[in-house]
Amino acid sequence: MDRETAARPLQRDNVISMKHWAKQHPIKICPTRYDEVGHIAQELMRYGAVEVRLERLDTKGANRILHFLSGVVFALGGMVQRSGRWQILAILDTDADQDEQEDQAPQDQ
């Protein structure tokens, strides 16, 4: 490595935000008990998309997590999709939030 290359600052053109990445690649979570549903909800709010694999839970625990997450997603304006027999995908609609912010911004006339 020569001095000229070492003195140049690193280019950050390939850096993307985690929220943008999570929309394309949801965070995968495999809970083993119902107590982890709070963590799942936090990750959903943080990244905007979560894939939950429920195969490690019994039917009652899986249903409880599904019902709780459905309520969280409904309250935050998103959607829940089934992506496999024991997998669900929860996605928040962040585009709607941006549209609301643009509508609330003062308009020049």
N, C-alpha and C positions, 0 to 999 in steps of 0.2 A: 504494500500500500504506500503510495507516495504522499508527500506532504500536502499537495493540492487536494487530493481526494479526502484526506483526513481532516482538512480544515473546512470543507463544505458541510453545511448543516444537513441533517437528514431530511429527506422529503417525506411529507406525510400525505401524499395523494392516495395511498392505499388504505388509509384509516377510515373506518366507518363506525357509526354509533352503534352501541349494543342494542338499542331498541330497533334500529333498522335491521340488524342481523337477526334478531330474535323473530321478526316477522317472517323471514325466509327459513329460519332454522329454529323452531320453538325449543325452549328449555325442556328437557325430558326429566320427569320426576317419577320415581317408583315408590310410592308410600307403602309402608308395612302395617300401619295402624291409623286410626281416625285422627289421632292427636296431631298428625302432620299436616292437617288441612289448613291451618293458619299459615304455615310456611309456604304452602302451595299458593294461597291467595296473595301473599306478599310478593312472591316471584311473578305472579301474573300481573300485579299492579306495577311491578318494577320493569318488566321486559315487554309486556303486552301480549305475549303468546306463551302458552305452556301446554306440553303434551303430558298427560297423566296416564301412566300404565298401572292398571288396577289388578293385574294378575296375582299379586302377592297377598291380596286381601280376600277375606270371605265375602260372600254376597251381601250381607248386611252392612259391613264396613264400606264396601264399594258403593252401595246405594246411598249411604249417608254422605260420603265425600261428593258423589255426583250431585246430590240435592243441594248441599252447601255451596259448591262451586257454581251451580246453576244460578243460585240466588246472587252470589257475588258478581257474576258476569252480567246478569240482568241489571243489577244496580249500577254497574259501570258502563252499560251500553255496549255490550259485546255479544258474542255468540258461542255456543258449545256445539261441537260436531263429534260424531262418533267416527273414529278413524281406524277402528279394528274391533275385534270381539271384546277385548278388555282394555281398550285405549280410547281416551277422549282428548279432544283438542279444544282448548279454551282460548279465544282470541278477543282482544279488546279492539274496538273501532277507534283508533287514534286519529284517523282522518276526520271524523265527525267533530272531535274536540278542536282541531285546527280550524275547521269551518266556522264553529261557534265563536272562536276568538277573533276571526276575521270579521264576522258580522258585528261583534261588539266594539270593534275599533272605530273611532270617530272617522267619518268620511268627509273629505273636502268637497264643498259644493261651490 
